[in-house]
Amino acid sequence: MIQARRVYEPAATDDGIRVLVERLWPRGLRKDAFKMDEWLKDVAPSTELRRWFSHDPARWDEFRRRYFEELDAHRAVWEPLVEAARRGTLTLLYSSHDTQHNNAVALREYLDAQLNEL
């Protein structure tokens, strides 16, 4: 199972492996006060794509298409997440205020598709 959760929410007992999937460290969050197992910067969208998207829901479909192209080109960065999801619950952590249009939601969709294909 793969789920997405805001980094500002408390860790839950059913989170399994918690992976931060942001290129930048979340604002206002102290590293020593945050529970995560790993920070995978390289699985996040490129800086150019992140800036272009700018959390604009009108750009969501195009953002997903471009992000999936980036992920297709860098299999080695997301394969460990698929393997972790096969072993148990994987929680993708993100900092966006928008809970429906963010890179972790798109990444979860992409990884779910990869789980079904592999």
A tleap script that builds the chain and sets N, CA, C and O, in Angstrom:
source leaprc.protein.ff14SB
mol = sequence {
  NMET ILE GLN ALA ARG ARG VAL TYR GLU PRO
  ALA ALA THR ASP ASP GLY ILE ARG VAL LEU
  VAL GLU ARG LEU TRP PRO ARG GLY LEU ARG
  LYS ASP ALA PHE LYS MET ASP GLU TRP LEU
  LYS ASP VAL ALA PRO SER THR GLU LEU ARG
  ARG TRP PHE SER HIE ASP PRO ALA ARG TRP
  ASP GLU PHE ARG ARG ARG TYR PHE GLU GLU
  LEU ASP ALA HIE ARG ALA VAL TRP GLU PRO
  LEU VAL GLU ALA ALA ARG ARG GLY THR LEU
  THR LEU LEU TYR SER SER HIE ASP THR GLN
  HIE ASN ASN ALA VAL ALA LEU ARG GLU TYR
  LEU ASP ALA GLN LEU ASN GLU CLEU
}
set mol.1.N position { 0.842 -1.186 0.000 }
set mol.1.CA position { 0.000 0.000 0.000 }
set mol.1.C position { 0.879 1.238 0.000 }
set mol.1.O position { 1.888 1.306 0.702 }
set mol.2.N position { 0.476 2.211 -0.800 }
set mol.2.CA position { 1.194 3.477 -0.863 }
set mol.2.C position { 0.221 4.583 -0.494 }
set mol.2.O position { -0.883 4.666 -1.032 }
set mol.3.N position { 0.648 5.429 0.430 }
set mol.3.CA position { -0.183 6.561 0.822 }
set mol.3.C position { 0.658 7.833 0.810 }
set mol.3.O position { 1.887 7.776 0.849 }
set mol.4.N position { -0.007 8.967 0.755 }
set mol.4.CA position { 0.654 10.268 0.792 }
set mol.4.C position { 0.154 11.010 2.024 }
set mol.4.O position { -1.027 10.954 2.365 }
set mol.5.N position { 1.069 11.699 2.679 }
set mol.5.CA position { 0.713 12.411 3.916 }
set mol.5.C position { 1.561 13.684 4.018 }
set mol.5.O position { 2.735 13.694 3.651 }
set mol.6.N position { 0.953 14.735 4.514 }
set mol.6.CA position { 1.699 15.986 4.730 }
set mol.6.C position { 2.727 15.781 5.843 }
set mol.6.O position { 2.462 15.086 6.824 }
set mol.7.N position { 3.877 16.380 5.683 }
set mol.7.CA position { 4.939 16.248 6.683 }
set mol.7.C position { 4.548 16.885 8.006 }
set mol.7.O position { 5.104 16.535 9.047 }
set mol.8.N position { 3.614 17.799 7.982 }
set mol.8.CA position { 3.222 18.517 9.191 }
set mol.8.C position { 2.209 17.739 10.031 }
set mol.8.O position { 1.895 18.147 11.149 }
set mol.9.N position { 1.699 16.632 9.510 }
set mol.9.CA position { 0.799 15.776 10.271 }
set mol.9.C position { 1.633 14.841 11.144 }
set mol.9.O position { 2.729 14.447 10.745 }
set mol.10.N position { 1.141 14.484 12.314 }
set mol.10.CA position { 1.897 13.549 13.156 }
set mol.10.C position { 2.029 12.181 12.484 }
set mol.10.O position { 1.154 11.761 11.728 }
set mol.11.N position { 3.116 11.507 12.766 }
set mol.11.CA position { 3.313 10.151 12.244 }
set mol.11.C position { 2.240 9.239 12.827 }
set mol.11.O position { 1.852 9.366 13.989 }
set mol.12.N position { 1.776 8.320 11.994 }
set mol.12.CA position { 0.768 7.349 12.427 }
set mol.12.C position { 1.429 5.984 12.569 }
set mol.12.O position { 2.451 5.713 11.939 }
set mol.13.N position { 0.852 5.140 13.384 }
set mol.13.CA position { 1.427 3.809 13.610 }
set mol.13.C position { 1.373 2.939 12.367 }
set mol.13.O position { 2.152 1.995 12.236 }
set mol.14.N position { 0.452 3.251 11.444 }
set mol.14.CA position { 0.330 2.443 10.227 }
set mol.14.C position { 1.033 3.074 9.015 }
set mol.14.O position { 0.735 2.716 7.875 }
set mol.15.N position { 1.949 3.997 9.250 }
set mol.15.CA position { 2.665 4.661 8.154 }
set mol.15.C position { 3.666 3.751 7.453 }
set mol.15.O position { 3.993 3.976 6.287 }
set mol.16.N position { 4.145 2.750 8.131 }
set mol.16.CA position { 5.179 1.912 7.532 }
set mol.16.C position { 6.449 2.715 7.306 }
set mol.16.O position { 6.896 3.439 8.196 }
set mol.17.N position { 7.028 2.591 6.129 }
set mol.17.CA position { 8.231 3.344 5.790 }
set mol.17.C position { 7.819 4.741 5.358 }
set mol.17.O position { 6.977 4.908 4.475 }
set mol.18.N position { 8.424 5.749 5.991 }
set mol.18.CA position { 8.105 7.156 5.702 }
set mol.18.C position { 9.248 7.777 4.910 }
set mol.18.O position { 10.389 7.833 5.370 }
set mol.19.N position { 8.909 8.252 3.687 }
set mol.19.CA position { 9.923 8.799 2.793 }
set mol.19.C position { 9.524 10.208 2.365 }
set mol.19.O position { 8.452 10.416 1.797 }
set mol.20.N position { 10.389 11.158 2.640 }
set mol.20.CA position { 10.184 12.531 2.184 }
set mol.20.C position { 10.525 12.590 0.701 }
set mol.20.O position { 11.629 12.216 0.305 }
set mol.21.N position { 9.587 13.055 -0.124 }
set mol.21.CA position { 9.774 13.069 -1.578 }
set mol.21.C position { 9.747 14.504 -2.107 }
set mol.21.O position { 9.101 14.795 -3.113 }
set mol.22.N position { 10.442 15.369 -1.431 }
set mol.22.CA position { 10.570 16.775 -1.805 }
set mol.22.C position { 12.024 17.084 -2.123 }
set mol.22.O position { 12.932 16.508 -1.521 }
set mol.23.N position { 12.245 17.983 -3.059 }
set mol.23.CA position { 13.604 18.401 -3.395 }
set mol.23.C position { 14.138 19.372 -2.338 }
set mol.23.O position { 15.337 19.397 -2.062 }
set mol.24.N position { 13.244 20.169 -1.750 }
set mol.24.CA position { 13.624 21.153 -0.735 }
set mol.24.C position { 13.106 20.715 0.630 }
set mol.24.O position { 12.050 20.092 0.734 }
set mol.25.N position { 13.861 21.050 1.676 }
set mol.25.CA position { 13.411 20.724 3.028 }
set mol.25.C position { 12.172 21.558 3.354 }
set mol.25.O position { 12.153 22.753 3.059 }
set mol.26.N position { 11.146 20.968 3.949 }
set mol.26.CA position { 9.913 21.696 4.275 }
set mol.26.C position { 10.155 22.846 5.252 }
set mol.26.O position { 10.895 22.714 6.227 }
set mol.27.N position { 9.521 23.958 4.967 }
set mol.27.CA position { 9.671 25.160 5.806 }
set mol.27.C position { 9.140 24.926 7.207 }
set mol.27.O position { 8.113 24.279 7.410 }
set mol.28.N position { 9.875 25.474 8.170 }
set mol.28.CA position { 9.428 25.463 9.549 }
set mol.28.C position { 9.515 24.117 10.241 }
set mol.28.O position { 9.003 23.968 11.351 }
set mol.29.N position { 10.143 23.142 9.625 }
set mol.29.CA position { 10.220 21.799 10.192 }
set mol.29.C position { 11.651 21.512 10.629 }
set mol.29.O position { 12.576 21.541 9.818 }
set mol.30.N position { 11.819 21.241 11.894 }
set mol.30.CA position { 13.147 20.895 12.408 }
set mol.30.C position { 13.439 19.431 12.098 }
set mol.30.O position { 12.588 18.562 12.288 }
set mol.31.N position { 14.630 19.175 11.626 }
set mol.31.CA position { 14.990 17.805 11.251 }
set mol.31.C position { 14.947 16.851 12.439 }
set mol.31.O position { 14.610 15.677 12.279 }
set mol.32.N position { 15.279 17.335 13.608 }
set mol.32.CA position { 15.303 16.455 14.781 }
set mol.32.C position { 13.905 16.210 15.363 }
set mol.32.O position { 13.747 15.378 16.256 }
set mol.33.N position { 12.893 16.927 14.865 }
set mol.33.CA position { 11.530 16.774 15.383 }
set mol.33.C position { 10.615 16.095 14.375 }
set mol.33.O position { 9.391 16.184 14.474 }
set mol.34.N position { 11.212 15.423 13.413 }
set mol.34.CA position { 10.442 14.879 12.309 }
set mol.34.C position { 10.809 13.422 12.097 }
set mol.34.O position { 11.988 13.088 11.979 }
set mol.35.N position { 9.809 12.552 12.048 }
set mol.35.CA position { 10.060 11.128 11.854 }
set mol.35.C position { 9.979 10.778 10.374 }
set mol.35.O position { 8.930 10.900 9.741 }
set mol.36.N position { 11.113 10.339 9.844 }
set mol.36.CA position { 11.141 9.825 8.476 }
set mol.36.C position { 12.249 8.792 8.402 }
set mol.36.O position { 13.192 8.807 9.193 }
set mol.37.N position { 12.115 7.892 7.436 }
set mol.37.CA position { 13.118 6.857 7.250 }
set mol.37.C position { 14.146 7.246 6.193 }
set mol.37.O position { 15.300 6.819 6.241 }
set mol.38.N position { 13.704 8.068 5.236 }
set mol.38.CA position { 14.608 8.440 4.158 }
set mol.38.C position { 14.104 9.710 3.486 }
set mol.38.O position { 12.911 10.010 3.497 }
set mol.39.N position { 15.051 10.454 2.897 }
set mol.39.CA position { 14.725 11.643 2.118 }
set mol.39.C position { 15.253 11.396 0.714 }
set mol.39.O position { 16.466 11.353 0.507 }
set mol.40.N position { 14.358 11.233 -0.248 }
set mol.40.CA position { 14.742 10.980 -1.636 }
set mol.40.C position { 14.485 12.229 -2.473 }
set mol.40.O position { 13.423 12.372 -3.080 }
set mol.41.N position { 15.451 13.119 -2.499 }
set mol.41.CA position { 15.327 14.364 -3.258 }
set mol.41.C position { 15.179 14.092 -4.754 }
set mol.41.O position { 14.416 14.769 -5.444 }
set mol.42.N position { 15.916 13.096 -5.249 }
set mol.42.CA position { 15.970 12.865 -6.690 }
set mol.42.C position { 14.689 12.291 -7.280 }
set mol.42.O position { 14.530 12.289 -8.500 }
set mol.43.N position { 13.779 11.808 -6.454 }
set mol.43.CA position { 12.508 11.307 -6.967 }
set mol.43.C position { 11.493 12.449 -7.121 }
set mol.43.O position { 10.441 12.275 -7.736 }
set mol.44.N position { 11.813 13.590 -6.569 }
set mol.44.CA position { 10.944 14.759 -6.691 }
set mol.44.C position { 11.046 15.348 -8.099 }
set mol.44.O position { 12.021 15.094 -8.807 }
set mol.45.N position { 10.053 16.127 -8.506 }
set mol.45.CA position { 10.135 16.769 -9.823 }
set mol.45.C position { 11.357 17.675 -9.912 }
set mol.45.O position { 11.841 18.188 -8.904 }
set mol.46.N position { 11.841 17.860 -11.124 }
set mol.46.CA position { 12.974 18.762 -11.330 }
set mol.46.C position { 12.602 20.171 -10.862 }
set mol.46.O position { 11.425 20.524 -10.784 }
set mol.47.N position { 13.598 20.943 -10.561 }
set mol.47.CA position { 13.365 22.322 -10.134 }
set mol.47.C position { 12.588 23.084 -11.195 }
set mol.47.O position { 11.680 23.849 -10.868 }
set mol.48.N position { 12.930 22.886 -12.445 }
set mol.48.CA position { 12.235 23.580 -13.536 }
set mol.48.C position { 10.753 23.203 -13.575 }
set mol.48.O position { 9.893 24.072 -13.718 }
set mol.49.N position { 10.460 21.919 -13.449 }
set mol.49.CA position { 9.073 21.467 -13.489 }
set mol.49.C position { 8.308 21.970 -12.270 }
set mol.49.O position { 7.165 22.412 -12.387 }
set mol.50.N position { 8.934 21.903 -11.112 }
set mol.50.CA position { 8.286 22.369 -9.882 }
set mol.50.C position { 7.935 23.853 -9.996 }
set mol.50.O position { 6.836 24.266 -9.623 }
set mol.51.N position { 8.863 24.647 -10.508 }
set mol.51.CA position { 8.597 26.085 -10.657 }
set mol.51.C position { 7.506 26.338 -11.693 }
set mol.51.O position { 6.655 27.205 -11.496 }
set mol.52.N position { 7.524 25.587 -12.794 }
set mol.52.CA position { 6.510 25.764 -13.824 }
set mol.52.C position { 5.121 25.443 -13.267 }
set mol.52.O position { 4.170 26.192 -13.491 }
set mol.53.N position { 5.010 24.340 -12.549 }
set mol.53.CA position { 3.723 23.913 -11.994 }
set mol.53.C position { 3.201 24.921 -10.975 }
set mol.53.O position { 2.039 25.321 -11.043 }
set mol.54.N position { 4.030 25.328 -10.053 }
set mol.54.CA position { 3.699 26.324 -9.041 }
set mol.54.C position { 2.371 26.022 -8.333 }
set mol.54.O position { 1.642 26.937 -7.952 }
set mol.55.N position { 2.071 24.745 -8.164 }
set mol.55.CA position { 0.859 24.278 -7.474 }
set mol.55.C position { -0.417 24.856 -8.066 }
set mol.55.O position { -1.377 25.128 -7.345 }
set mol.56.N position { -0.424 25.040 -9.375 }
set mol.56.CA position { -1.602 25.545 -10.085 }
set mol.56.C position { -2.443 24.352 -10.541 }
set mol.56.O position { -2.025 23.623 -11.441 }
set mol.57.N position { -3.618 24.136 -9.943 }
set mol.57.CA position { -4.452 22.991 -10.321 }
set mol.57.C position { -4.791 22.952 -11.817 }
set mol.57.O position { -5.018 21.873 -12.365 }
set mol.58.N position { -4.828 24.096 -12.475 }
set mol.58.CA position { -5.115 24.121 -13.913 }
set mol.58.C position { -3.999 23.451 -14.716 }
set mol.58.O position { -4.222 23.034 -15.852 }
set mol.59.N position { -2.814 23.344 -14.142 }
set mol.59.CA position { -1.668 22.718 -14.815 }
set mol.59.C position { -1.450 21.265 -14.379 }
set mol.59.O position { -0.467 20.637 -14.774 }
set mol.60.N position { -2.354 20.744 -13.577 }
set mol.60.CA position { -2.169 19.431 -12.971 }
set mol.60.C position { -1.944 18.311 -13.991 }
set mol.60.O position { -0.990 17.543 -13.863 }
set mol.61.N position { -2.797 18.213 -14.983 }
set mol.61.CA position { -2.661 17.122 -15.954 }
set mol.61.C position { -1.336 17.198 -16.705 }
set mol.61.O position { -0.672 16.181 -16.905 }
set mol.62.N position { -0.957 18.383 -17.113 }
set mol.62.CA position { 0.317 18.544 -17.819 }
set mol.62.C position { 1.498 18.307 -16.876 }
set mol.62.O position { 2.511 17.732 -17.275 }
set mol.63.N position { 1.366 18.748 -15.632 }
set mol.63.CA position { 2.416 18.476 -14.643 }
set mol.63.C position { 2.628 16.978 -14.496 }
set mol.63.O position { 3.762 16.501 -14.529 }
set mol.64.N position { 1.544 16.240 -14.336 }
set mol.64.CA position { 1.645 14.784 -14.190 }
set mol.64.C position { 2.322 14.164 -15.401 }
set mol.64.O position { 3.203 13.317 -15.248 }
set mol.65.N position { 1.927 14.568 -16.592 }
set mol.65.CA position { 2.524 14.021 -17.807 }
set mol.65.C position { 4.032 14.268 -17.837 }
set mol.65.O position { 4.813 13.357 -18.115 }
set mol.66.N position { 4.432 15.501 -17.550 }
set mol.66.CA position { 5.865 15.841 -17.566 }
set mol.66.C position { 6.632 15.134 -16.443 }
set mol.66.O position { 7.749 14.658 -16.643 }
set mol.67.N position { 6.023 15.075 -15.282 }
set mol.67.CA position { 6.667 14.409 -14.144 }
set mol.67.C position { 6.847 12.920 -14.439 }
set mol.67.O position { 7.901 12.356 -14.144 }
set mol.68.N position { 5.846 12.289 -15.008 }
set mol.68.CA position { 5.948 10.873 -15.345 }
set mol.68.C position { 7.044 10.641 -16.380 }
set mol.68.O position { 7.725 9.617 -16.335 }
set mol.69.N position { 7.221 11.565 -17.302 }
set mol.69.CA position { 8.331 11.465 -18.263 }
set mol.69.C position { 9.675 11.517 -17.542 }
set mol.69.O position { 10.588 10.757 -17.862 }
set mol.70.N position { 9.789 12.419 -16.569 }
set mol.70.CA position { 11.026 12.491 -15.788 }
set mol.70.C position { 11.264 11.178 -15.045 }
set mol.70.O position { 12.386 10.673 -15.013 }
set mol.71.N position { 10.225 10.635 -14.458 }
set mol.71.CA position { 10.368 9.382 -13.720 }
set mol.71.C position { 10.724 8.227 -14.654 }
set mol.71.O position { 11.543 7.375 -14.309 }
set mol.72.N position { 10.114 8.201 -15.826 }
set mol.72.CA position { 10.448 7.161 -16.810 }
set mol.72.C position { 11.929 7.165 -17.149 }
set mol.72.O position { 12.522 6.113 -17.387 }
set mol.73.N position { 12.519 8.345 -17.170 }
set mol.73.CA position { 13.929 8.486 -17.542 }
set mol.73.C position { 14.885 8.177 -16.390 }
set mol.73.O position { 16.094 8.084 -16.602 }
set mol.74.N position { 14.358 8.018 -15.177 }
set mol.74.CA position { 15.207 7.804 -14.002 }
set mol.74.C position { 14.673 6.674 -13.130 }
set mol.74.O position { 14.353 6.873 -11.958 }
set mol.75.N position { 14.584 5.522 -13.704 }
set mol.75.CA position { 14.025 4.353 -13.030 }
set mol.75.C position { 14.713 4.040 -11.695 }
set mol.75.O position { 14.058 3.639 -10.733 }
set mol.76.N position { 16.009 4.221 -11.645 }
set mol.76.CA position { 16.763 3.860 -10.441 }
set mol.76.C position { 16.346 4.669 -9.213 }
set mol.76.O position { 16.538 4.213 -8.086 }
set mol.77.N position { 15.782 5.855 -9.411 }
set mol.77.CA position { 15.405 6.658 -8.244 }
set mol.77.C position { 14.086 6.213 -7.630 }
set mol.77.O position { 13.879 6.398 -6.431 }
set mol.78.N position { 13.186 5.629 -8.426 }
set mol.78.CA position { 11.898 5.230 -7.864 }
set mol.78.C position { 11.770 3.728 -7.611 }
set mol.78.O position { 10.873 3.313 -6.877 }
set mol.79.N position { 12.624 2.917 -8.186 }
set mol.79.CA position { 12.525 1.466 -7.966 }
set mol.79.C position { 12.584 1.062 -6.492 }
set mol.79.O position { 11.840 0.171 -6.080 }
set mol.80.N position { 13.450 1.695 -5.678 }
set mol.80.CA position { 13.442 1.324 -4.252 }
set mol.80.C position { 12.095 1.574 -3.570 }
set mol.80.O position { 11.746 0.880 -2.615 }
set mol.81.N position { 11.346 2.553 -4.052 }
set mol.81.CA position { 10.023 2.814 -3.476 }
set mol.81.C position { 9.043 1.706 -3.830 }
set mol.81.O position { 8.226 1.312 -2.998 }
set mol.82.N position { 9.115 1.205 -5.045 }
set mol.82.CA position { 8.258 0.083 -5.455 }
set mol.82.C position { 8.581 -1.142 -4.600 }
set mol.82.O position { 7.680 -1.839 -4.133 }
set mol.83.N position { 9.869 -1.395 -4.402 }
set mol.83.CA position { 10.267 -2.540 -3.579 }
set mol.83.C position { 9.786 -2.374 -2.137 }
set mol.83.O position { 9.341 -3.340 -1.518 }
set mol.84.N position { 9.873 -1.167 -1.605 }
set mol.84.CA position { 9.392 -0.920 -0.241 }
set mol.84.C position { 7.885 -1.137 -0.156 }
set mol.84.O position { 7.397 -1.690 0.829 }
set mol.85.N position { 7.146 -0.711 -1.172 }
set mol.85.CA position { 5.689 -0.887 -1.183 }
set mol.85.C position { 5.310 -2.360 -1.273 }
set mol.85.O position { 4.279 -2.772 -0.741 }
set mol.86.N position { 6.130 -3.143 -1.937 }
set mol.86.CA position { 5.863 -4.594 -2.009 }
set mol.86.C position { 6.014 -5.254 -0.642 }
set mol.86.O position { 5.339 -6.240 -0.347 }
set mol.87.N position { 6.889 -4.716 0.183 }
set mol.87.CA position { 7.149 -5.300 1.501 }
set mol.87.C position { 6.148 -4.846 2.563 }
set mol.87.O position { 5.989 -5.509 3.588 }
set mol.88.N position { 5.481 -3.731 2.327 }
set mol.88.CA position { 4.551 -3.214 3.331 }
set mol.88.C position { 4.091 -1.814 2.978 }
set mol.88.O position { 4.194 -1.387 1.829 }
set mol.89.N position { 3.590 -1.115 3.955 }
set mol.89.CA position { 3.066 0.228 3.724 }
set mol.89.C position { 4.199 1.211 3.477 }
set mol.89.O position { 5.219 1.198 4.166 }
set mol.90.N position { 3.999 2.061 2.481 }
set mol.90.CA position { 4.939 3.120 2.131 }
set mol.90.C position { 4.181 4.434 2.219 }
set mol.90.O position { 3.127 4.587 1.602 }
set mol.91.N position { 4.709 5.381 2.982 }
set mol.91.CA position { 4.102 6.701 3.108 }
set mol.91.C position { 5.008 7.730 2.470 }
set mol.91.O position { 6.152 7.915 2.886 }
set mol.92.N position { 4.482 8.403 1.448 }
set mol.92.CA position { 5.211 9.460 0.755 }
set mol.92.C position { 4.871 10.780 1.439 }
set mol.92.O position { 3.703 11.158 1.521 }
set mol.93.N position { 5.877 11.471 1.922 }
set mol.93.CA position { 5.678 12.706 2.672 }
set mol.93.C position { 5.913 13.920 1.785 }
set mol.93.O position { 6.881 13.971 1.026 }
set mol.94.N position { 5.023 14.888 1.888 }
set mol.94.CA position { 5.105 16.111 1.090 }
set mol.94.C position { 4.757 17.311 1.962 }
set mol.94.O position { 4.201 17.154 3.049 }
set mol.95.N position { 5.085 18.510 1.485 }
set mol.95.CA position { 4.845 19.710 2.283 }
set mol.95.C position { 3.754 20.622 1.738 }
set mol.95.O position { 3.369 21.574 2.417 }
set mol.96.N position { 3.253 20.369 0.563 }
set mol.96.CA position { 2.258 21.233 -0.075 }
set mol.96.C position { 0.993 21.367 0.768 }
set mol.96.O position { 0.596 20.434 1.465 }
set mol.97.N position { 0.370 22.538 0.694 }
set mol.97.CA position { -0.922 22.744 1.354 }
set mol.97.C position { -2.037 22.031 0.587 }
set mol.97.O position { -3.029 21.600 1.175 }
set mol.98.N position { -1.866 21.914 -0.714 }
set mol.98.CA position { -2.866 21.276 -1.571 }
set mol.98.C position { -2.704 19.756 -1.461 }
set mol.98.O position { -1.691 19.202 -1.888 }
set mol.99.N position { -3.685 19.105 -0.901 }
set mol.99.CA position { -3.583 17.660 -0.665 }
set mol.99.C position { -3.956 16.828 -1.889 }
set mol.99.O position { -3.790 15.608 -1.875 }
set mol.100.N position { -4.457 17.468 -2.950 }
set mol.100.CA position { -4.872 16.733 -4.142 }
set mol.100.C position { -3.956 16.950 -5.337 }
set mol.100.O position { -3.895 16.105 -6.230 }
set mol.101.N position { -3.243 18.073 -5.364 }
set mol.101.CA position { -2.406 18.428 -6.514 }
set mol.101.C position { -0.981 18.683 -6.042 }
set mol.101.O position { -0.558 19.831 -5.906 }
set mol.102.N position { -0.251 17.611 -5.795 }
set mol.102.CA position { 1.138 17.749 -5.364 }
set mol.102.C position { 1.949 16.568 -5.882 }
set mol.102.O position { 1.391 15.576 -6.351 }
set mol.103.N position { 3.249 16.683 -5.795 }
set mol.103.CA position { 4.112 15.657 -6.381 }
set mol.103.C position { 3.954 14.292 -5.717 }
set mol.103.O position { 4.116 13.277 -6.393 }
set mol.104.N position { 3.649 14.226 -4.440 }
set mol.104.CA position { 3.497 12.929 -3.777 }
set mol.104.C position { 2.252 12.203 -4.286 }
set mol.104.O position { 2.274 10.982 -4.441 }
set mol.105.N position { 1.190 12.921 -4.544 }
set mol.105.CA position { -0.024 12.316 -5.089 }
set mol.105.C position { 0.257 11.773 -6.493 }
set mol.105.O position { -0.147 10.661 -6.834 }
set mol.106.N position { 0.953 12.573 -7.296 }
set mol.106.CA position { 1.312 12.120 -8.647 }
set mol.106.C position { 2.263 10.927 -8.573 }
set mol.106.O position { 2.109 9.964 -9.323 }
set mol.107.N position { 3.236 10.988 -7.680 }
set mol.107.CA position { 4.192 9.894 -7.533 }
set mol.107.C position { 3.489 8.618 -7.080 }
set mol.107.O position { 3.808 7.533 -7.567 }
set mol.108.N position { 2.550 8.730 -6.168 }
set mol.108.CA position { 1.791 7.557 -5.723 }
set mol.108.C position { 1.062 6.918 -6.910 }
set mol.108.O position { 1.060 5.696 -7.057 }
set mol.109.N position { 0.453 7.736 -7.741 }
set mol.109.CA position { -0.228 7.228 -8.932 }
set mol.109.C position { 0.762 6.497 -9.843 }
set mol.109.O position { 0.470 5.411 -10.343 }
set mol.110.N position { 1.915 7.094 -10.048 }
set mol.110.CA position { 2.936 6.498 -10.915 }
set mol.110.C position { 3.430 5.168 -10.334 }
set mol.110.O position { 3.544 4.174 -11.051 }
set mol.111.N position { 3.720 5.160 -9.038 }
set mol.111.CA position { 4.230 3.937 -8.404 }
set mol.111.C position { 3.176 2.842 -8.383 }
set mol.111.O position { 3.508 1.671 -8.566 }
set mol.112.N position { 1.926 3.188 -8.168 }
set mol.112.CA position { 0.845 2.197 -8.216 }
set mol.112.C position { 0.799 1.541 -9.598 }
set mol.112.O position { 0.631 0.326 -9.703 }
set mol.113.N position { 0.948 2.332 -10.644 }
set mol.113.CA position { 0.960 1.783 -12.003 }
set mol.113.C position { 2.150 0.861 -12.202 }
set mol.113.O position { 2.028 -0.177 -12.853 }
set mol.114.N position { 3.305 1.230 -11.646 }
set mol.114.CA position { 4.491 0.395 -11.786 }
set mol.114.C position { 4.325 -0.923 -11.031 }
set mol.114.O position { 4.780 -1.965 -11.502 }
set mol.115.N position { 3.688 -0.889 -9.882 }
set mol.115.CA position { 3.433 -2.114 -9.118 }
set mol.115.C position { 2.562 -3.074 -9.914 }
set mol.115.O position { 2.756 -4.289 -9.867 }
set mol.116.N position { 1.608 -2.525 -10.641 }
set mol.116.CA position { 0.699 -3.365 -11.436 }
set mol.116.C position { 1.354 -3.910 -12.685 }
set mol.116.O position { 0.947 -4.959 -13.184 }
set mol.117.N position { 2.378 -3.210 -13.212 }
set mol.117.CA position { 3.039 -3.632 -14.434 }
set mol.117.C position { 4.173 -4.617 -14.177 }
set mol.117.O position { 4.396 -5.531 -14.971 }
set mol.118.N position { 4.887 -4.436 -13.075 }
set mol.118.CA position { 6.072 -5.264 -12.815 }
set mol.118.C position { 5.717 -6.612 -12.220 }
set mol.118.O position { 6.606 -7.419 -11.947 }
savepdb mol mol.pdb
quit
